[in-house]
Amino acid sequence: MTATPPTDASAAAPAATVPPTGAPAAGRPAHRDPGVLRWAGAYTVSTLGDSVYHLALAWAAVSGGSPAQAGLVMAVSAVPRALLLLGGGVVADRLGPRRVVIGSDTVRCLVVLALAASLLVASPGLWALAAVALVFGAVDALFLPAVGALPPRIAARDQLARVQGMRGLAQRLGAVLGAPLGGLAVALGGPATAFGLAGLLFALSLPLLCALRLRPLPAGHRTGTGTALGDLAAGLRHLRRHRLLGPLMVIVLLSDLGFVGPLNVGLAVLAEQRGWGASGIGWILAGFGTGAGAASLVLTLRGRVPRAGLVSGWTMILGAAAIAALGHATRLPAAVGLALAIGLLAGLSGALCTALLQTACDPAYLGRVTAVAGLCSLGLAPLSFPLTGTAIGLWGLGPVYGVSAAVCALSGVYGLVVTSVRKAELPG
């Protein structure tokens, strides 16, 4: 028998959970809760390890082959991640997110340490790097739904926005410190040293994860006892019938489709055409990271944002206007300022959407629902990369940034039009 999907009434309002003895108290702010801080520490070092790994992989691939071969090695992990992501959501709900995250970081630790050891004694070639990338893609398909399902099991519902702020800070820290750490390791001892550092960082996350104490699922909520396909179908039914989760998925897809092209392919073309060079890209990305970090810090300290659905919709629309303006920026300081605004607005709207998703979803289905959201962001949105590049070549930067901004704005308008999203509130 598959997990029984809730009725429409139960889908509209998630059941409250009862924390076990020793679990986080509902009145304690998440950023002062030892359990949440352990999770944040584990997520931070794991994110750092991921950043160091990707830099080491890129350096080793470029050193061992042509640029085209290096690009293939870097892209190969996307295939198993996209194909297995929905299955990863089923596994996270069946086995529990803590167990899956621990297993994922253990596998990543062992794989990169083995690769580091092989690089010290031999030159395994690009095939070995591609094999490691394939393993990482498959592990990501398990890790991403599980790590998204963990916050409601370690913090009270009224603290989930704060937890998303802490998660955003960890991501920014990983992006800011991971690349320099990886670069320093490569400079000191080559890719083998960098892979060894990544493995050590993954290992550091394990004792913190093992110390986590999870809140139990609400009484009567099962994680699935039938086939994997049956459990996946039950999760998709829960998503489709829910008055808030379905619209949130549409918003996630539209916002990412409009966002990722200009901030990836478009940004490189913008810097090249304006004569800003690689340093210009760095400054713009620094502005974006600063804005996103500020949004995460605000959520971490403030916790709850009143009228979260309404705020999320308007911040998406304002962020879309900043994206359109970025395509017409002619001076680097103006572009950096716009990137800062985009990071602030996109970081706030994204964190609010995730917090609403986690508070609205039945905890028994959260891994599967998170997997669908991840598929929209990591599986479908990157398909806009070649389309963005082709469109820029045909029509130029301004029109393409304008169309992308319109798609982002459409996600905000949709959120304001749909009553369940516009009136959505985070628990107080």
C-alpha positions in Angstrom: 0.0 0.0 0.0 1.2 3.5 -0.8 1.2 6.4 1.6 -2.4 7.7 1.9 -2.6 11.2 0.5 -4.4 13.7 2.7 -7.8 15.1 1.9 -8.0 18.6 0.4 -8.8 19.9 3.8 -5.7 18.4 5.4 -3.6 19.6 2.5 -4.8 23.2 3.0 -3.4 23.3 6.5 -0.4 21.3 7.6 -0.7 19.4 10.9 1.3 20.6 13.8 4.2 18.5 15.1 5.0 17.6 18.6 8.7 17.9 19.5 10.2 15.1 21.4 12.1 15.6 24.7 15.3 17.4 24.0 14.2 18.7 20.6 14.1 22.4 19.9 11.6 24.3 21.8 9.0 26.3 19.8 9.8 29.5 21.6 13.6 29.4 21.0 14.9 31.4 18.0 16.5 29.1 15.5 19.8 31.0 15.5 20.2 30.3 19.2 19.1 26.6 19.1 22.0 24.1 19.5 20.4 21.6 17.2 19.8 24.1 14.4 23.3 25.5 14.8 24.7 21.9 14.4 22.7 21.6 11.2 23.9 25.0 10.0 27.5 24.1 10.7 27.2 20.8 8.9 25.6 22.4 5.9 28.3 25.1 5.8 31.2 22.8 5.8 29.5 20.5 3.3 28.9 23.5 1.0 32.5 24.6 1.4 33.5 21.0 0.4 31.3 21.1 -2.6 32.8 24.4 -3.8 36.4 23.1 -3.3 35.5 19.9 -5.1 34.1 21.7 -8.2 37.2 24.0 -8.4 39.5 21.0 -8.1 37.5 19.1 -10.7 37.6 22.0 -13.2 41.4 22.5 -12.7 42.1 18.8 -13.1 39.9 18.5 -16.2 41.5 21.6 -17.8 45.0 20.3 -17.0 44.3 16.8 -18.4 42.4 17.6 -21.6 41.1 20.2 -24.0 38.6 22.9 -23.0 35.8 20.9 -24.7 36.7 17.8 -22.8 36.9 19.7 -19.6 33.4 21.2 -20.2 32.0 17.7 -20.8 33.5 16.5 -17.5 32.0 19.5 -15.6 28.5 19.0 -17.2 28.2 15.2 -16.9 27.0 15.3 -13.3 23.8 17.1 -14.4 22.5 14.0 -16.2 22.1 11.6 -13.2 21.1 14.5 -11.0 18.1 15.4 -13.2 17.1 11.8 -14.0 17.3 10.6 -10.4 16.1 13.7 -8.4 12.4 12.6 -8.1 13.6 9.2 -6.9 15.8 10.9 -4.4 12.8 12.6 -2.9 11.1 9.2 -2.4 14.2 7.9 -0.7 14.4 10.9 1.6 10.8 10.4 2.7 11.2 6.7 3.1 14.5 6.5 5.0 14.4 9.9 6.6 16.3 13.1 5.6 19.0 12.9 8.3 20.0 9.3 7.3 20.1 10.2 3.6 22.2 13.4 4.2 24.7 11.5 6.3 25.0 8.8 3.7 25.4 11.3 0.9 28.2 13.2 2.6 29.9 9.9 3.5 29.9 8.8 -0.1 31.2 12.1 -1.3 33.9 12.1 1.4 35.1 8.6 0.4 35.0 9.2 -3.3 37.0 12.4 -3.4 39.5 11.0 -0.9 40.0 8.0 -3.2 40.4 10.3 -6.1 43.0 12.4 -4.2 44.9 9.2 -3.3 44.9 8.0 -7.0 46.2 11.4 -8.2 49.1 11.2 -5.7 50.3 7.9 -7.2 49.2 8.0 -10.8 47.5 10.0 -13.5 44.0 8.3 -13.8 42.9 10.5 -16.8 39.7 12.2 -17.7 37.6 9.0 -17.5 38.2 8.9 -13.7 37.2 12.5 -13.3 34.0 11.9 -15.4 33.2 8.8 -13.3 33.6 10.9 -10.1 31.4 13.6 -11.6 28.7 11.0 -12.4 28.8 9.7 -8.8 28.5 13.2 -7.5 25.5 13.8 -9.7 23.7 10.7 -8.5 24.5 11.6 -4.8 23.2 15.1 -5.4 19.9 13.6 -6.5 19.6 12.1 -3.0 21.2 14.9 -1.0 19.2 17.9 -2.4 15.7 16.6 -1.5 16.9 15.3 1.9 18.6 18.6 2.9 15.5 20.5 1.9 13.4 18.2 4.0 15.5 18.6 7.2 14.6 22.1 8.5 11.0 21.2 9.5 12.3 18.2 11.4 14.8 20.2 13.5 13.0 23.6 14.0 9.6 24.8 14.9 7.3 25.9 12.0 7.5 29.5 13.2 11.3 29.4 12.8 11.6 28.1 9.2 12.0 31.5 7.6 14.9 32.1 10.0 16.4 28.7 9.1 16.2 29.6 5.4 18.1 32.8 6.2 20.8 30.7 7.9 20.9 28.3 5.0 21.3 31.3 2.6 24.2 32.6 4.8 25.8 29.1 4.6 25.5 29.1 0.8 27.0 32.6 0.5 29.9 31.6 2.8 30.5 28.5 0.7 30.6 30.5 -2.5 32.8 33.2 -1.1 35.4 31.0 0.8 35.2 27.8 -1.2 36.9 29.0 -4.4 39.8 30.8 -2.6 40.3 27.7 -0.4 40.3 25.4 -3.4 42.6 27.7 -5.3 45.1 27.8 -2.4 45.0 24.0 -2.1 45.7 23.7 -5.9 48.5 26.2 -5.7 50.1 24.4 -2.7 49.8 20.8 -3.8 47.8 20.5 -7.0 44.4 18.9 -7.5 45.2 16.0 -5.2 45.5 18.4 -2.3 42.3 20.2 -3.2 40.3 17.0 -3.5 41.8 15.9 -0.1 40.6 19.2 1.4 37.1 18.7 0.0 37.0 15.2 1.5 38.1 16.5 4.9 35.3 19.1 4.8 32.7 16.5 4.0 34.0 14.4 6.8 33.7 17.3 9.2 29.9 17.5 8.5 29.3 13.9 9.6 29.7 14.2 13.5 27.5 17.3 13.4 24.8 15.5 11.4 25.0 12.4 13.6 24.3 14.6 16.6 21.0 16.0 15.2 17.7 15.0 16.9 14.7 15.1 14.7 11.1 15.9 15.5 8.9 12.9 14.8 6.3 13.0 12.0 2.8 13.9 13.0 0.7 10.9 14.3 -0.9 9.0 11.5 1.5 10.3 8.8 3.5 7.5 7.1 6.4 7.8 4.8 5.3 5.1 2.4 5.1 1.3 2.6 4.4 0.4 -1.0 6.4 0.6 -4.2 8.7 3.5 -5.0 6.6 4.5 -8.0 3.5 4.4 -5.8 5.1 6.7 -3.2 6.2 9.1 -6.0 2.6 9.2 -7.4 1.3 9.8 -3.9 3.7 12.7 -3.4 2.7 14.2 -6.8 -1.0 13.9 -5.9 -0.3 15.7 -2.6 1.4 18.5 -4.6 -1.3 18.7 -7.2 -4.2 18.8 -4.7 -2.7 21.4 -2.4 -4.0 24.9 -2.8 -0.6 26.5 -2.1 2.1 24.0 -3.1 1.1 23.8 -6.8 1.2 27.5 -7.4 4.5 27.8 -5.6 6.0 25.3 -8.0 4.8 27.4 -10.9 6.5 30.5 -9.3 9.7 28.6 -8.8 9.9 27.5 -12.4 9.0 30.9 -13.9 11.4 32.8 -11.7 14.3 30.5 -12.3 13.6 30.4 -16.1 13.8 34.2 -16.2 16.7 34.5 -13.7 19.4 32.0 -14.5 20.1 33.0 -18.1 20.9 36.6 -17.6 22.9 35.9 -14.4 25.0 33.2 -16.1 25.4 33.3 -19.9 24.2 36.9 -20.2 26.6 38.2 -17.5 29.7 37.0 -19.3 28.5 38.5 -22.6 27.6 41.8 -20.8 31.1 42.1 -19.2 32.8 41.3 -22.5 30.8 43.8 -24.6 31.2 46.6 -22.1 34.9 46.0 -21.8 34.8 45.2 -18.1 36.7 41.9 -18.4 36.8 39.0 -15.9 37.3 41.5 -13.0 34.0 43.1 -14.0 32.2 39.8 -13.7 33.8 39.3 -10.3 32.6 42.7 -9.1 29.1 42.1 -10.4 28.9 38.6 -8.7 30.3 40.1 -5.5 27.4 42.7 -5.6 24.9 39.9 -6.1 26.4 37.8 -3.3 26.4 40.8 -1.0 22.7 41.5 -1.6 21.7 37.8 -1.3 23.8 37.6 1.9 22.0 40.7 3.3 18.6 39.2 2.6 19.7 36.0 4.4 21.0 37.9 7.4 17.7 39.9 7.7 15.7 36.7 7.7 18.1 35.0 10.2 17.8 37.9 12.7 14.1 38.9 12.1 12.7 35.4 11.6 9.1 36.1 10.5 8.1 38.4 7.6 4.4 39.4 7.8 2.3 38.8 4.7 5.1 36.6 3.3 3.2 35.7 0.1 2.5 39.4 -0.8 6.1 40.4 0.0 7.5 37.6 -2.1 5.4 38.6 -5.1 6.4 42.3 -5.0 10.1 41.5 -4.4 10.0 39.3 -7.5 8.6 42.1 -9.6 11.1 44.6 -8.3 13.9 42.2 -8.8 12.7 41.7 -12.4 12.9 45.4 -13.0 16.5 45.4 -11.8 17.3 42.5 -14.2 15.9 44.5 -17.1 18.0 47.5 -16.1 21.1 45.5 -15.8 21.0 44.6 -19.5 21.2 48.4 -20.3 23.9 49.3 -17.7 26.9 51.0 -19.3 29.0 51.7 -16.2 30.4 49.0 -13.9 29.4 50.7 -10.6 25.8 50.9 -11.8 25.9 47.2 -12.8 27.3 46.3 -9.4 24.6 48.3 -7.7 21.9 46.6 -9.8 23.4 43.2 -9.1 23.2 44.0 -5.3 19.6 44.9 -5.6 18.9 41.7 -7.6 20.6 39.6 -5.0 18.7 41.3 -2.1 15.3 41.0 -3.8 15.8 37.5 -5.3 17.3 36.2 -2.1 14.4 37.4 0.0 11.7 36.2 -2.4 13.4 32.8 -2.8 13.8 32.2 0.9 10.2 33.2 1.6 8.9 30.8 -1.1 11.0 28.0 0.4 9.8 28.7 3.9 6.2 28.8 2.7 6.7 25.5 1.0 8.1 23.9 4.1 5.5 25.2 6.4 2.6 24.2 4.1 3.7 20.8 3.0 2.8 17.7 4.9 6.2 16.6 6.5 5.7 13.1 5.2 5.9 14.3 1.6 8.5 17.1 2.0 11.3 15.1 0.3 9.2 14.5 -2.8 7.9 18.0 -3.0 11.4 19.4 -2.5 12.6 17.1 -5.3 10.0 18.6 -7.7 11.1 22.1 -6.8 14.7 21.1 -7.4 13.9 19.6 -10.7 12.3 22.9 -11.8 15.5 24.8 -10.7 18.3 22.4 -11.6 16.7 20.3 -14.4 14.5 22.6 -16.4 15.8 26.2 -15.8 19.3 25.5 -17.1 17.8 24.6 -20.4 17.5 28.3 -20.9 21.3 28.7 -21.2 21.7 27.8 -24.9 18.5 29.7 -25.7 19.8 32.8 -23.9 23.1 32.7 -25.8 21.4 32.2 -29.1 18.9 35.0 -28.5 21.7 37.4 -27.4 23.5 36.7 -30.7 20.4 37.4 -32.7 18.8 40.4 -30.9 21.4 41.7 -28.4 21.6 42.1 -24.7 18.8 44.6 -24.0 15.9 42.7 -25.6 17.0 39.4 -24.1 17.4 40.8 -20.6 14.0 42.5 -21.0 12.3 39.2 -22.0 13.9 37.3 -19.1 12.8 40.1 -16.7 9.3 39.8 -18.0 9.3 36.0 -17.2 10.5 36.8 -13.7 7.9 39.5 -13.3 5.3 37.0 -14.5 6.1 34.8 -11.6 5.6 37.7 -9.2 2.3 38.7 -10.8 1.1 35.1 -10.7 1.8 35.0 -7.0 -0.1 38.2 -6.5 -3.1 37.0 -8.5 -3.4 33.6 -6.9 -5.3 34.1 -3.7 -3.7 31.2 -1.8 -0.2 32.6 -2.5 -1.0 36.3 -2.0 -2.6 35.6 1.4 0.0 33.0 2.5 1.5 33.7 5.9 4.4 32.2 7.8 3.5 30.9 11.3 3.7 33.4 14.0 
